[in-house]
Amino acid sequence: MAKKKLDENSLDGAAGGYVFSAGEWAGVKDKPYEVIDDRDGSVLGRYSTKKEAIQMAKRKFQSQKEIGSWEELYSLRQG
């Protein structure tokens, strides 16, 4: 099975990470927004609002680009 890679437009934030809305699957109902590490797709933190996640991504020297789907996140985690 071939590994999928994110397209160039999705890699704009390659120097940092991503913001992802995990919704009800976040594991913490009151913190559905996650800051995602672009290297391995791991969760760097969970936040209550998109604005808070973006602010924390900046503080963690991560990109503030949003991952638009579970498929993109899965692809990132597969390397």
CYANA upper distance limits for C-alpha pairs under 8 A (distance plus 0.5 A):
  3 LYS  CA     75 SER  CA      8.12
  3 LYS  CA     78 GLN  CA      7.31
  3 LYS  CA     79 GLY  CA      7.54
  4 LYS  CA     75 SER  CA      6.23
  4 LYS  CA     78 GLN  CA      8.09
  4 LYS  CA     79 GLY  CA      8.10
  5 LYS  CA     75 SER  CA      6.69
  5 LYS  CA     76 LEU  CA      7.49
  5 LYS  CA     79 GLY  CA      7.53
  6 LEU  CA     10 SER  CA      6.25
  6 LEU  CA     11 LEU  CA      7.10
  6 LEU  CA     72 GLU  CA      7.35
  6 LEU  CA     75 SER  CA      7.25
  6 LEU  CA     76 LEU  CA      7.32
  7 ASP  CA     11 LEU  CA      7.05
  8 GLU  CA     12 ASP  CA      7.31
 10 SER  CA     67 ILE  CA      8.30
 12 ASP  CA     65 LYS  CA      8.19
 13 GLY  CA     17 GLY  CA      6.84
 13 GLY  CA     18 TYR  CA      7.64
 13 GLY  CA     38 ASP  CA      8.40
 13 GLY  CA     62 GLN  CA      8.29
 13 GLY  CA     63 SER  CA      5.48
 13 GLY  CA     64 GLN  CA      7.83
 13 GLY  CA     65 LYS  CA      6.60
 14 ALA  CA     38 ASP  CA      6.85
 14 ALA  CA     63 SER  CA      7.95
 15 ALA  CA     38 ASP  CA      8.34
 15 ALA  CA     62 GLN  CA      7.56
 15 ALA  CA     63 SER  CA      7.36
 16 GLY  CA     37 ASP  CA      7.35
 16 GLY  CA     38 ASP  CA      6.50
 16 GLY  CA     61 PHE  CA      6.85
 16 GLY  CA     62 GLN  CA      4.23
 16 GLY  CA     63 SER  CA      4.95
 17 GLY  CA     35 VAL  CA      7.37
 17 GLY  CA     36 ILE  CA      5.79
 17 GLY  CA     37 ASP  CA      4.88
 17 GLY  CA     38 ASP  CA      4.77
 17 GLY  CA     39 ARG  CA      8.11
 17 GLY  CA     57 ALA  CA      7.82
 17 GLY  CA     62 GLN  CA      5.11
 17 GLY  CA     63 SER  CA      5.28
 17 GLY  CA     64 GLN  CA      7.48
 17 GLY  CA     65 LYS  CA      7.98
 18 TYR  CA     35 VAL  CA      6.16
 18 TYR  CA     36 ILE  CA      5.34
 18 TYR  CA     37 ASP  CA      6.98
 18 TYR  CA     38 ASP  CA      6.99
 18 TYR  CA     57 ALA  CA      8.02
 18 TYR  CA     62 GLN  CA      7.44
 18 TYR  CA     63 SER  CA      6.10
 18 TYR  CA     64 GLN  CA      6.05
 18 TYR  CA     65 LYS  CA      5.62
 18 TYR  CA     66 GLU  CA      6.00
 18 TYR  CA     67 ILE  CA      6.72
 19 VAL  CA     33 TYR  CA      7.42
 19 VAL  CA     34 GLU  CA      6.15
 19 VAL  CA     35 VAL  CA      5.13
 19 VAL  CA     36 ILE  CA      6.42
 19 VAL  CA     50 LYS  CA      8.29
 19 VAL  CA     53 ALA  CA      7.09
 19 VAL  CA     54 ILE  CA      7.21
 19 VAL  CA     57 ALA  CA      7.93
 19 VAL  CA     63 SER  CA      8.41
 19 VAL  CA     64 GLN  CA      6.43
 19 VAL  CA     65 LYS  CA      6.54
 19 VAL  CA     66 GLU  CA      5.12
 19 VAL  CA     67 ILE  CA      6.61
 20 PHE  CA     33 TYR  CA      6.20
 20 PHE  CA     34 GLU  CA      5.61
 20 PHE  CA     35 VAL  CA      6.88
 20 PHE  CA     36 ILE  CA      7.38
 20 PHE  CA     66 GLU  CA      6.25
 20 PHE  CA     67 ILE  CA      5.74
 20 PHE  CA     68 GLY  CA      7.70
 21 SER  CA     32 PRO  CA      6.30
 21 SER  CA     33 TYR  CA      5.00
 21 SER  CA     34 GLU  CA      6.75
 21 SER  CA     50 LYS  CA      8.18
 21 SER  CA     67 ILE  CA      8.43
 22 ALA  CA     26 ALA  CA      5.38
 22 ALA  CA     32 PRO  CA      5.82
 22 ALA  CA     33 TYR  CA      6.48
 22 ALA  CA     34 GLU  CA      7.37
 23 GLY  CA     29 LYS  CA      8.17
 23 GLY  CA     32 PRO  CA      5.23
 23 GLY  CA     33 TYR  CA      7.62
 24 GLU  CA     28 VAL  CA      8.31
 24 GLU  CA     29 LYS  CA      6.48
 24 GLU  CA     32 PRO  CA      7.12
 25 TRP  CA     29 LYS  CA      8.39
 25 TRP  CA     32 PRO  CA      8.15
 26 ALA  CA     31 LYS  CA      7.61
 26 ALA  CA     32 PRO  CA      5.73
 26 ALA  CA     33 TYR  CA      8.00
 26 ALA  CA     34 GLU  CA      8.32
 27 GLY  CA     32 PRO  CA      8.44
 28 VAL  CA     32 PRO  CA      7.17
 28 VAL  CA     46 ARG  CA      8.49
 30 ASP  CA     47 TYR  CA      8.35
 30 ASP  CA     48 SER  CA      6.25
 31 LYS  CA     46 ARG  CA      6.03
 31 LYS  CA     47 TYR  CA      5.00
 31 LYS  CA     48 SER  CA      4.54
 31 LYS  CA     49 THR  CA      7.66
 32 PRO  CA     46 ARG  CA      7.18
 32 PRO  CA     47 TYR  CA      6.86
 32 PRO  CA     48 SER  CA      6.61
 32 PRO  CA     49 THR  CA      7.95
 33 TYR  CA     46 ARG  CA      6.06
 33 TYR  CA     47 TYR  CA      5.59
 33 TYR  CA     48 SER  CA      6.77
 33 TYR  CA     49 THR  CA      6.76
 33 TYR  CA     50 LYS  CA      6.45
 33 TYR  CA     53 ALA  CA      6.71
 34 GLU  CA     43 VAL  CA      6.84
 34 GLU  CA     44 LEU  CA      7.70
 34 GLU  CA     45 GLY  CA      6.16
 34 GLU  CA     46 ARG  CA      4.96
 34 GLU  CA     47 TYR  CA      6.70
 34 GLU  CA     53 ALA  CA      6.97
 35 VAL  CA     43 VAL  CA      6.41
 35 VAL  CA     44 LEU  CA      5.84
 35 VAL  CA     45 GLY  CA      5.90
 35 VAL  CA     46 ARG  CA      7.04
 35 VAL  CA     53 ALA  CA      6.66
 35 VAL  CA     54 ILE  CA      8.27
 35 VAL  CA     56 MET  CA      8.17
 35 VAL  CA     57 ALA  CA      6.56
 36 ILE  CA     41 GLY  CA      6.08
 36 ILE  CA     42 SER  CA      6.15
 36 ILE  CA     43 VAL  CA      5.25
 36 ILE  CA     44 LEU  CA      6.16
 36 ILE  CA     45 GLY  CA      8.11
 37 ASP  CA     41 GLY  CA      5.52
 37 ASP  CA     42 SER  CA      5.87
 37 ASP  CA     43 VAL  CA      6.88
 37 ASP  CA     44 LEU  CA      6.81
 37 ASP  CA     62 GLN  CA      8.06
 38 ASP  CA     42 SER  CA      8.39
 38 ASP  CA     76 LEU  CA      7.71
 39 ARG  CA     76 LEU  CA      8.33
 40 ASP  CA     76 LEU  CA      7.17
 40 ASP  CA     77 ARG  CA      5.92
 40 ASP  CA     78 GLN  CA      8.49
 40 ASP  CA     79 GLY  CA      7.50
 41 GLY  CA     73 LEU  CA      7.22
 41 GLY  CA     74 TYR  CA      8.50
 41 GLY  CA     76 LEU  CA      6.19
 41 GLY  CA     77 ARG  CA      5.24
 42 SER  CA     77 ARG  CA      8.04
 46 ARG  CA     53 ALA  CA      7.74
 47 TYR  CA     52 GLU  CA      6.70
 47 TYR  CA     53 ALA  CA      6.00
 48 SER  CA     52 GLU  CA      7.32
 48 SER  CA     53 ALA  CA      8.12
 49 THR  CA     53 ALA  CA      6.82
 50 LYS  CA     54 ILE  CA      6.66
 51 LYS  CA     55 GLN  CA      6.72
 52 GLU  CA     56 MET  CA      6.65
 53 ALA  CA     57 ALA  CA      6.52
 54 ILE  CA     58 LYS  CA      6.85
 54 ILE  CA     64 GLN  CA      5.90
 55 GLN  CA     59 ARG  CA      6.90
 56 MET  CA     60 LYS  CA      6.60
 57 ALA  CA     61 PHE  CA      6.70
 57 ALA  CA     62 GLN  CA      5.32
 57 ALA  CA     63 SER  CA      6.80
 57 ALA  CA     64 GLN  CA      6.48
 58 LYS  CA     62 GLN  CA      5.98
 58 LYS  CA     63 SER  CA      7.19
 58 LYS  CA     64 GLN  CA      7.32
 67 ILE  CA     72 GLU  CA      7.03
 67 ILE  CA     73 LEU  CA      7.30
 68 GLY  CA     72 GLU  CA      7.41
 69 SER  CA     73 LEU  CA      7.11
 70 TRP  CA     74 TYR  CA      6.53
 71 GLU  CA     75 SER  CA      6.56
 72 GLU  CA     76 LEU  CA      6.72
 73 LEU  CA     77 ARG  CA      6.76
 74 TYR  CA     78 GLN  CA      6.71
 75 SER  CA     79 GLY  CA      7.10
